[in-house]
Amino acid sequence: MENPGEMAFTHEAVVTVLATIPGYVELFQQTYGAVTMDAVQDALALFEETLVTPDSRFDRWLYGDDAAITPLELEGYRLFKEKGCATCHNGIAVGGSMYQKMGLKKPYRDTGLGRFNVTKNEADMFVFKVPVLRNIELTYPYFHDGSVWDLKEAVLLMADIQLGIPVSGEEADKIVAFLKTLTGRQPEVLIPALPPSAPNTPRPDRAL
C-alpha cells in the first residue's frame, strides 16, 4: 500500500480513511475491537487465503490417484518436462519463483523492457517474472503484454522463442491438455457490499 508506484498510501492514512466510514468502524470493532493497521493487515491476509485454489486433478494425481488424469494428459506432462518447460515452470505453483528473459532463443515481438524499467540494470533488459501456471486455462490473455489469447498458441510461441526447439501441433495439444489439469477448485467467496464512504472520508487527489 505504501509503494509509490501502487497506492502511495501510508499506514496512518489507511487507518484514518477507514475510521471515517461507519460501516467499516462497526465491522472492525466487532471483529478486532478497533480499526488498526494490524487489524487491516490481518483482514487482508485472511481474504487472500480464500483465493487459494487447491485440489486440481494434477494434485490428486500427485497424491496417488492414478485415475485423476488421462493418458493423453500424462503424455502432455511428459512432454512438458522433456521439452524443457519445467526448467522455469516448477515448484508448487508451477512457476513464479524466478525471473527470465523473454526471448532467450529468438527476440520477442514486444518492446517491453521488463525489470530494466525498475532496476536500470542492462542485464535485466527484457527480463520478466516467470508466470505461475496454475489455473492457466482461466487466466488468459497470456504474457506480460496480454497479446495471446489461445493457450496452444502460447505453448508454441514459448517453444519457439524460449526453448528454440520444434513442438508439433499434436505435441502442443498434449501439453495444453496437461496444463488444464492444473485448474484447481475455485474459491466460493461471496463479496459483500462495501460500506459507503461518509462525507468526511478523504478523497483521492486526482491531480497526482
GROMACS elastic network, one bead per residue, 0.5 to 0.9 nm:
[ bonds ]
;  ai    aj funct       b0    kb
    1     4     6  0.81967   500
    1     6     6  0.66230   500
    1     7     6  0.50870   500
    1     8     6  0.61185   500
    1     9     6  0.54152   500
    1    10     6  0.70041   500
    1    11     6  0.77156   500
    1    14     6  0.86800   500
    2     5     6  0.85869   500
    2     6     6  0.74309   500
    2     7     6  0.62161   500
    2    10     6  0.52529   500
    2    11     6  0.72374   500
    3     6     6  0.52342   500
    3     7     6  0.61344   500
    3     8     6  0.51262   500
    3     9     6  0.73815   500
    3    10     6  0.88174   500
    4     7     6  0.62252   500
    4     9     6  0.77015   500
    5     8     6  0.66500   500
    6     9     6  0.85228   500
    7    10     6  0.88125   500
    9    12     6  0.82351   500
    9    13     6  0.62732   500
    9    14     6  0.67782   500
   10    13     6  0.51391   500
   10    14     6  0.64486   500
   10    15     6  0.89304   500
   11    14     6  0.51336   500
   11    15     6  0.64961   500
   11    16     6  0.86576   500
   11    37     6  0.64589   500
   12    15     6  0.53316   500
   12    16     6  0.61315   500
   12    17     6  0.86864   500
   12    37     6  0.78070   500
   13    17     6  0.60633   500
   13    18     6  0.85507   500
   14    17     6  0.53447   500
   14    18     6  0.62447   500
   14    19     6  0.85389   500
   14    36     6  0.89385   500
   14    37     6  0.75836   500
   14    40     6  0.85576   500
   15    18     6  0.52402   500
   15    19     6  0.59996   500
   15    20     6  0.88283   500
   15    35     6  0.63864   500
   15    36     6  0.60868   500
   15    37     6  0.62984   500
   15    40     6  0.81204   500
   16    19     6  0.51762   500
   16    20     6  0.66752   500
   16    35     6  0.88341   500
   16   201     6  0.85245   500
   16   202     6  0.85416   500
   17    20     6  0.54330   500
   17    21     6  0.70687   500
   17   197     6  0.88969   500
   17   200     6  0.89651   500
   17   201     6  0.58822   500
   17   202     6  0.62851   500
   17   203     6  0.89692   500
   18    21     6  0.54034   500
   18    22     6  0.81839   500
   18    23     6  0.89394   500
   18    24     6  0.62033   500
   18    25     6  0.68671   500
   18    35     6  0.72279   500
   18   197     6  0.87527   500
   18   201     6  0.80785   500
   19    22     6  0.71659   500
   19    24     6  0.72249   500
   19    25     6  0.57839   500
   19    35     6  0.65616   500
   19   201     6  0.84937   500
   20    24     6  0.83293   500
   20    25     6  0.76622   500
   20   197     6  0.74708   500
   20   198     6  0.64281   500
   20   199     6  0.85645   500
   20   200     6  0.65387   500
   20   201     6  0.53521   500
   20   202     6  0.82991   500
   21    24     6  0.55476   500
   21    25     6  0.62732   500
   21    26     6  0.88310   500
   21   195     6  0.70489   500
   21   196     6  0.68897   500
   21   197     6  0.53040   500
   21   198     6  0.55684   500
   21   200     6  0.85474   500
   21   201     6  0.67845   500
   22    26     6  0.61678   500
   22    27     6  0.86509   500
   22   195     6  0.75818   500
   22   196     6  0.82677   500
   22   197     6  0.80055   500
   22   198     6  0.74678   500
   23    26     6  0.52885   500
   23    27     6  0.63279   500
   23    28     6  0.86879   500
   23   194     6  0.81670   500
   23   196     6  0.72554   500
   23   197     6  0.85214   500
   24    27     6  0.50460   500
   24    28     6  0.59680   500
   24    29     6  0.83369   500
   24    35     6  0.81581   500
   24   194     6  0.84194   500
   24   195     6  0.63285   500
   24   196     6  0.88826   500
   25    28     6  0.52595   500
   25    29     6  0.60030   500
   25    30     6  0.85668   500
   25    34     6  0.71780   500
   25    35     6  0.64221   500
   26    29     6  0.51298   500
   26    30     6  0.61750   500
   26    31     6  0.86954   500
   26    34     6  0.85759   500
   27    30     6  0.51501   500
   27    31     6  0.62343   500
   27    32     6  0.82732   500
   27    33     6  0.89390   500
   27    34     6  0.88900   500
   27    35     6  0.89737   500
   28    31     6  0.51329   500
   28    32     6  0.53259   500
   28    33     6  0.62077   500
   28    34     6  0.55495   500
   28    35     6  0.55916   500
   28    36     6  0.85454   500
   28    39     6  0.76129   500
   28    40     6  0.85813   500
   29    32     6  0.54287   500
   29    35     6  0.69211   500
   30    33     6  0.60009   500
   30    34     6  0.81150   500
   31    34     6  0.81421   500
   31    39     6  0.87563   500
   32    35     6  0.73784   500
   32    36     6  0.84585   500
   32    39     6  0.63425   500
   33    36     6  0.89713   500
   33    39     6  0.89596   500
   34    39     6  0.78218   500
   35    38     6  0.84650   500
   35    39     6  0.64864   500
   35    40     6  0.72963   500
   36    39     6  0.51617   500
   36    40     6  0.63028   500
   36    41     6  0.87531   500
   37    41     6  0.61257   500
   37    42     6  0.84892   500
   38    41     6  0.52083   500
   38    42     6  0.61558   500
   38    43     6  0.86271   500
   39    42     6  0.50533   500
   39    43     6  0.60926   500
   39    44     6  0.85780   500
   40    43     6  0.51691   500
   40    44     6  0.62081   500
   40    45     6  0.86162   500
   41    44     6  0.51429   500
   41    45     6  0.61140   500
   41    46     6  0.86181   500
   42    45     6  0.50886   500
   42    46     6  0.61522   500
   42    47     6  0.86262   500
   43    46     6  0.51749   500
   43    47     6  0.62487   500
   43    48     6  0.86876   500
   44    47     6  0.51192   500
   44    48     6  0.62040   500
   44    49     6  0.87466   500
   45    48     6  0.50809   500
   45    49     6  0.63442   500
   46    49     6  0.52037   500
   46    50     6  0.69938   500
   47    50     6  0.54497   500
   47    51     6  0.72579   500
   48    51     6  0.53129   500
   48    52     6  0.74897   500
   49    52     6  0.58542   500
   50    53     6  0.82276   500
   50   187     6  0.61426   500
   50   188     6  0.80023   500
   50   189     6  0.71373   500
   51   186     6  0.78180   500
   51   187     6  0.58381   500
   51   188     6  0.88703   500
   51   189     6  0.84370   500
   52   184     6  0.86178   500
   52   185     6  0.85865   500
   52   186     6  0.78820   500
   52   187     6  0.70315   500
   53    56     6  0.76887   500
   53   134     6  0.84071   500
   53   135     6  0.81941   500
   53   183     6  0.79103   500
   53   185     6  0.51624   500
   53   186     6  0.54612   500
   53   187     6  0.64727   500
   54    59     6  0.77238   500
   54   183     6  0.86484   500
   54   184     6  0.52276   500
   54   185     6  0.57845   500
   54   186     6  0.80340   500
   55    58     6  0.79402   500
   55    59     6  0.58089   500
   55    60     6  0.64467   500
   55   182     6  0.89375   500
   55   183     6  0.84518   500
   55   184     6  0.54034   500
   55   185     6  0.58379   500
   56    59     6  0.51005   500
   56    60     6  0.64548   500
   56    61     6  0.87250   500
   56   134     6  0.87264   500
   56   135     6  0.88628   500
   56   181     6  0.63171   500
   56   182     6  0.54774   500
   56   183     6  0.54172   500
   56   185     6  0.63584   500
   57    60     6  0.50626   500
   57    61     6  0.62358   500
   57    62     6  0.86835   500
   57    65     6  0.88082   500
   57    68     6  0.53734   500
   57    69     6  0.63565   500
   57   180     6  0.88242   500
   57   181     6  0.52381   500
   57   182     6  0.66477   500
   57   183     6  0.74327   500
   57   184     6  0.73374   500
   58    62     6  0.61942   500
   58    63     6  0.86578   500
   58    68     6  0.69579   500
   58    69     6  0.67501   500
   58   178     6  0.82665   500
   58   179     6  0.89880   500
   58   180     6  0.89245   500
   58   181     6  0.52661   500
   58   182     6  0.57617   500
   58   183     6  0.83472   500
   58   184     6  0.87799   500
   59    62     6  0.50480   500
   59    63     6  0.63137   500
   59    64     6  0.88564   500
   59    65     6  0.88466   500
   59    68     6  0.86356   500
   59   181     6  0.84857   500
   59   182     6  0.76955   500
   59   184     6  0.85826   500
   60    63     6  0.50884   500
   60    64     6  0.65423   500
   60    65     6  0.55342   500
   60    66     6  0.81968   500
   60    67     6  0.89027   500
   60    68     6  0.61381   500
   60    69     6  0.85787   500
   61    64     6  0.51760   500
   61    66     6  0.55218   500
   61    67     6  0.72674   500
   61    68     6  0.53218   500
   61    69     6  0.66030   500
   62    65     6  0.71236   500
   62    66     6  0.83549   500
   63    66     6  0.87558   500
   64    67     6  0.88004   500
   64    68     6  0.87278   500
   65    68     6  0.55156   500
   65    69     6  0.83449   500
   66    69     6  0.68306   500
   66    70     6  0.85492   500
   67    70     6  0.68599   500
   68   181     6  0.87783   500
   69    72     6  0.81521   500
   69    73     6  0.60625   500
   69    74     6  0.66281   500
   69   178     6  0.83088   500
   69   181     6  0.71517   500
   70    73     6  0.51517   500
   70    74     6  0.61558   500
   70    75     6  0.85898   500
   70   178     6  0.89731   500
   71    75     6  0.61006   500
   71    76     6  0.85711   500
   72    75     6  0.51004   500
   72    76     6  0.63241   500
   72    77     6  0.87947   500
   72   174     6  0.62205   500
   72   175     6  0.89257   500
   72   177     6  0.71895   500
   72   178     6  0.78399   500
   73    77     6  0.62953   500
   73    78     6  0.87053   500
   73   174     6  0.61662   500
   73   175     6  0.72560   500
   73   176     6  0.82099   500
   73   177     6  0.51864   500
   73   179     6  0.81768   500
   73   180     6  0.85478   500
   73   181     6  0.75834   500
   74    78     6  0.63272   500
   74    79     6  0.87008   500
   74   174     6  0.83764   500
   74   175     6  0.89381   500
   74   177     6  0.86455   500
   74   178     6  0.66284   500
   75    79     6  0.62614   500
   75    80     6  0.85199   500
   75   171     6  0.89034   500
   75   174     6  0.65604   500
   75   175     6  0.77456   500
   75   178     6  0.78291   500
   76    79     6  0.50550   500
   76    80     6  0.59906   500
   76    81     6  0.87109   500
   76   171     6  0.72788   500
   76   172     6  0.80138   500
   76   173     6  0.78504   500
   76   176     6  0.71116   500
   76   177     6  0.64126   500
   76   178     6  0.50111   500
   76   179     6  0.80103   500
   77    81     6  0.64428   500
   77    82     6  0.85682   500
   77   174     6  0.79569   500
   77   175     6  0.64044   500
   77   177     6  0.86178   500
   77   178     6  0.55310   500
   77   179     6  0.79913   500
   78    81     6  0.53620   500
   78    82     6  0.59978   500
   78    83     6  0.84983   500
   78   175     6  0.84643   500
   79    83     6  0.56790   500
   79    84     6  0.82432   500
   79    85     6  0.84721   500
   79   171     6  0.73674   500
   79   172     6  0.88245   500
   79   174     6  0.78387   500
   79   175     6  0.65717   500
   80    83     6  0.56929   500
   80    84     6  0.65384   500
   80    85     6  0.53412   500
   80    86     6  0.63973   500
   80   174     6  0.89143   500
   80   175     6  0.60560   500
   80   178     6  0.81733   500
   80   179     6  0.89533   500
   81    84     6  0.53187   500
   81    85     6  0.58201   500
   81    86     6  0.51866   500
   81    87     6  0.77663   500
   82    85     6  0.76905   500
   82    86     6  0.82673   500
   83    86     6  0.81682   500
   83   159     6  0.80010   500
   83   163     6  0.77379   500
   83   165     6  0.76724   500
   83   166     6  0.89714   500
   83   167     6  0.82195   500
   84    87     6  0.55001   500
   84    88     6  0.80776   500
   84   159     6  0.87715   500
   84   163     6  0.70535   500
   85    88     6  0.62605   500
   85    89     6  0.60733   500
   85    90     6  0.84533   500
   85   158     6  0.86546   500
   85   159     6  0.81646   500
   85   163     6  0.79562   500
   86    90     6  0.53063   500
   86    91     6  0.89276   500
   86    94     6  0.78223   500
   86    95     6  0.84231   500
   87    90     6  0.66487   500
   88    94     6  0.82245   500
   88    95     6  0.63128   500
   88    96     6  0.84857   500
   88    97     6  0.80738   500
   88    98     6  0.72683   500
   88    99     6  0.86758   500
   88   100     6  0.80004   500
   88   130     6  0.68459   500
   89    93     6  0.80990   500
   89    96     6  0.73910   500
   89    97     6  0.81848   500
   89    98     6  0.89255   500
   89   130     6  0.71329   500
   89   131     6  0.76495   500
   89   132     6  0.71413   500
   89   133     6  0.72327   500
   90    93     6  0.69332   500
   90    95     6  0.50246   500
   90    96     6  0.82068   500
   90    97     6  0.78852   500
   90   132     6  0.87033   500
   91    94     6  0.50213   500
   91    95     6  0.63788   500
   91    96     6  0.84724   500
   91    97     6  0.76841   500
   92    95     6  0.78110   500
   93    96     6  0.67309   500
   93    97     6  0.83194   500
   93   132     6  0.56712   500
   93   133     6  0.67555   500
   93   134     6  0.61286   500
   94    97     6  0.85310   500
   94   131     6  0.82609   500
   94   132     6  0.55344   500
   94   133     6  0.53731   500
   94   134     6  0.65035   500
   94   182     6  0.88637   500
   95    98     6  0.75122   500
   95   129     6  0.88234   500
   95   130     6  0.58523   500
   95   131     6  0.54641   500
   95   133     6  0.61216   500
   95   134     6  0.83454   500
   96    99     6  0.80049   500
   96   129     6  0.64660   500
   96   130     6  0.51255   500
   96   133     6  0.83140   500
   97   129     6  0.77492   500
   97   130     6  0.69538   500
   97   131     6  0.83967   500
   97   132     6  0.83447   500
   98   128     6  0.86446   500
   98   129     6  0.59818   500
   98   130     6  0.58676   500
   98   131     6  0.88285   500
   99   115     6  0.88222   500
   99   127     6  0.63352   500
   99   128     6  0.53771   500
   99   130     6  0.55212   500
  100   103     6  0.89426   500
  100   104     6  0.83647   500
  100   124     6  0.87842   500
  100   126     6  0.83098   500
  100   127     6  0.51779   500
  100   128     6  0.55766   500
  100   129     6  0.62223   500
  100   130     6  0.62213   500
  101   104     6  0.59331   500
  101   114     6  0.85454   500
  101   124     6  0.77079   500
  101   125     6  0.75534   500
  101   126     6  0.54640   500
  101   128     6  0.61594   500
  101   129     6  0.85734   500
  101   130     6  0.89485   500
  101   162     6  0.83993   500
  102   105     6  0.89603   500
  102   106     6  0.87981   500
  102   107     6  0.76078   500
  102   108     6  0.64512   500
  102   114     6  0.86266   500
  102   126     6  0.56897   500
  102   127     6  0.58623   500
  102   128     6  0.66521   500
  102   158     6  0.89802   500
  102   161     6  0.78213   500
  102   162     6  0.69915   500
  103   106     6  0.50389   500
  103   108     6  0.50779   500
  103   109     6  0.88621   500
  103   126     6  0.78094   500
  103   127     6  0.89043   500
  103   158     6  0.84098   500
  103   160     6  0.88306   500
  103   161     6  0.50396   500
  103   162     6  0.53792   500
  103   163     6  0.88553   500
  104   107     6  0.72108   500
  104   108     6  0.87463   500
  104   161     6  0.62074   500
  104   163     6  0.72532   500
  104   164     6  0.81551   500
  105   160     6  0.74691   500
  105   161     6  0.50419   500
  105   162     6  0.53924   500
  105   163     6  0.64385   500
  105   164     6  0.54794   500
  106   160     6  0.73405   500
  106   162     6  0.70724   500
  106   164     6  0.74933   500
  107   110     6  0.85342   500
  107   161     6  0.67249   500
  108   111     6  0.76636   500
  108   126     6  0.88121   500
  108   161     6  0.68735   500
  110   113     6  0.87801   500
  110   145     6  0.76124   500
  110   147     6  0.89620   500
  111   114     6  0.89506   500
  111   126     6  0.79247   500
  112   117     6  0.88285   500
  112   125     6  0.87335   500
  112   126     6  0.65381   500
  112   144     6  0.84431   500
  112   145     6  0.79913   500
  113   116     6  0.56970   500
  113   117     6  0.61690   500
  113   124     6  0.79965   500
  113   125     6  0.53342   500
  113   127     6  0.71661   500
  113   128     6  0.86313   500
  114   117     6  0.60436   500
  114   118     6  0.79531   500
  114   124     6  0.70436   500
  114   125     6  0.61519   500
  114   127     6  0.50102   500
  114   128     6  0.53090   500
  114   129     6  0.86552   500
  114   144     6  0.86393   500
  115   118     6  0.53143   500
  115   119     6  0.60874   500
  115   120     6  0.77217   500
  115   121     6  0.81680   500
  115   124     6  0.53385   500
  115   125     6  0.65291   500
  115   126     6  0.69375   500
  115   127     6  0.55673   500
  115   128     6  0.61497   500
  115   129     6  0.85003   500
  116   119     6  0.50741   500
  116   121     6  0.56159   500
  116   122     6  0.65716   500
  116   123     6  0.76837   500
  116   126     6  0.70956   500
  116   127     6  0.73391   500
  117   120     6  0.58624   500
  117   121     6  0.85369   500
  117   124     6  0.85032   500
  117   125     6  0.81501   500
  118   121     6  0.83240   500
  118   124     6  0.89516   500
  119   122     6  0.85029   500
  119   124     6  0.72520   500
  120   123     6  0.86973   500
  120   124     6  0.74925   500
  120   125     6  0.83048   500
  121   124     6  0.54744   500
  121   125     6  0.72454   500
  122   125     6  0.54481   500
  123   126     6  0.86569   500
  123   127     6  0.81432   500
  124   127     6  0.51408   500
  124   128     6  0.82643   500
  125   128     6  0.88347   500
  128   131     6  0.86122   500
  128   144     6  0.77737   500
  129   144     6  0.89950   500
  131   143     6  0.80901   500
  132   135     6  0.83939   500
  132   136     6  0.76686   500
  133   137     6  0.85370   500
  133   179     6  0.73815   500
  133   182     6  0.72543   500
  133   183     6  0.89002   500
  134   137     6  0.83175   500
  134   179     6  0.79071   500
  134   180     6  0.86086   500
  134   181     6  0.87582   500
  134   182     6  0.50572   500
  134   183     6  0.59866   500
  134   184     6  0.73691   500
  135   138     6  0.55076   500
  135   139     6  0.64967   500
  135   179     6  0.81884   500
  135   180     6  0.73611   500
  135   181     6  0.85100   500
  135   182     6  0.57096   500
  135   184     6  0.63530   500
  136   139     6  0.51372   500
  136   140     6  0.71202   500
  136   142     6  0.86979   500
  136   151     6  0.81508   500
  136   179     6  0.69695   500
  136   180     6  0.71917   500
  136   182     6  0.73317   500
  136   183     6  0.70104   500
  137   140     6  0.68207   500
  137   150     6  0.89202   500
  137   151     6  0.69033   500
  137   176     6  0.85503   500
  137   179     6  0.72607   500
  137   180     6  0.58837   500
  137   182     6  0.83604   500
  137   183     6  0.70617   500
  138   141     6  0.89486   500
  138   180     6  0.89519   500
  138   183     6  0.77504   500
  139   142     6  0.73396   500
  140   143     6  0.86159   500
  140   146     6  0.75304   500
  140   148     6  0.75957   500
  140   149     6  0.55468   500
  140   150     6  0.75002   500
  140   151     6  0.78094   500
  141   145     6  0.84495   500
  141   147     6  0.65160   500
  141   148     6  0.54876   500
  141   150     6  0.75279   500
  141   151     6  0.86729   500
  142   145     6  0.73755   500
  142   147     6  0.63517   500
  142   148     6  0.51778   500
  142   149     6  0.61311   500
  142   150     6  0.79976   500
  142   151     6  0.78530   500
  142   154     6  0.70990   500
  143   146     6  0.52340   500
  143   147     6  0.66922   500
  143   148     6  0.70852   500
  143   154     6  0.83044   500
  144   147     6  0.80014   500
  145   148     6  0.83745   500
  146   149     6  0.74584   500
  148   151     6  0.77447   500
  148   153     6  0.70975   500
  148   154     6  0.63780   500
  149   153     6  0.78814   500
  149   154     6  0.78548   500
  150   153     6  0.53107   500
  150   154     6  0.63499   500
  150   155     6  0.88943   500
  151   155     6  0.62761   500
  151   156     6  0.87382   500
  151   176     6  0.67534   500
  151   179     6  0.89877   500
  152   155     6  0.50724   500
  152   156     6  0.62765   500
  152   157     6  0.85810   500
  152   169     6  0.82238   500
  152   172     6  0.60447   500
  152   173     6  0.65438   500
  152   175     6  0.82616   500
  152   176     6  0.61695   500
  153   156     6  0.51843   500
  153   157     6  0.60925   500
  153   158     6  0.85913   500
  153   172     6  0.84755   500
  154   157     6  0.51333   500
  154   158     6  0.61234   500
  154   159     6  0.86087   500
  155   158     6  0.52325   500
  155   159     6  0.62260   500
  155   160     6  0.86944   500
  155   167     6  0.86701   500
  155   172     6  0.63598   500
  155   173     6  0.89664   500
  155   175     6  0.77626   500
  155   176     6  0.75313   500
  156   159     6  0.51622   500
  156   160     6  0.62870   500
  156   161     6  0.88463   500
  156   166     6  0.85436   500
  156   167     6  0.65973   500
  156   168     6  0.80623   500
  156   169     6  0.78877   500
  156   172     6  0.65643   500
  157   160     6  0.51042   500
  157   161     6  0.61618   500
  157   162     6  0.79304   500
  158   161     6  0.54342   500
  158   162     6  0.51613   500
  158   163     6  0.67649   500
  158   164     6  0.84194   500
  159   162     6  0.56889   500
  159   164     6  0.59529   500
  159   165     6  0.59381   500
  159   166     6  0.68451   500
  159   167     6  0.65116   500
  160   163     6  0.59253   500
  160   165     6  0.60733   500
  160   166     6  0.69158   500
  160   167     6  0.80093   500
  161   164     6  0.57015   500
  161   165     6  0.86240   500
  162   165     6  0.85402   500
  163   166     6  0.86162   500
  167   170     6  0.81350   500
  167   171     6  0.60222   500
  167   172     6  0.64080   500
  168   171     6  0.50987   500
  168   172     6  0.61383   500
  168   173     6  0.86025   500
  169   172     6  0.50184   500
  169   173     6  0.62044   500
  169   174     6  0.87603   500
  170   173     6  0.50914   500
  170   174     6  0.64646   500
  170   175     6  0.88140   500
  171   174     6  0.51025   500
  171   175     6  0.62804   500
  171   176     6  0.86161   500
  172   175     6  0.50236   500
  172   176     6  0.60769   500
  172   177     6  0.85037   500
  173   176     6  0.50748   500
  173   177     6  0.61561   500
  173   178     6  0.87320   500
  174   178     6  0.63759   500
  174   179     6  0.87121   500
  175   178     6  0.50707   500
  175   179     6  0.62140   500
  175   180     6  0.87578   500
  176   180     6  0.62811   500
  176   181     6  0.89207   500
  177   180     6  0.53369   500
  177   181     6  0.69537   500
  178   181     6  0.53531   500
  178   182     6  0.73710   500
  179   182     6  0.54958   500
  179   183     6  0.77746   500
  180   183     6  0.56934   500
  181   184     6  0.79657   500
  183   186     6  0.83357   500
  185   188     6  0.89357   500
  191   194     6  0.85083   500
  192   195     6  0.89945   500
  193   196     6  0.87845   500
  197   200     6  0.80824   500
  197   201     6  0.59584   500
  197   202     6  0.89414   500
  198   201     6  0.52388   500
  198   202     6  0.88858   500
  199   202     6  0.83600   500
  200   203     6  0.86893   500
  203   206     6  0.87078   500
  204   207     6  0.87561   500
  204   208     6  0.87663   500
  205   208     6  0.59072   500
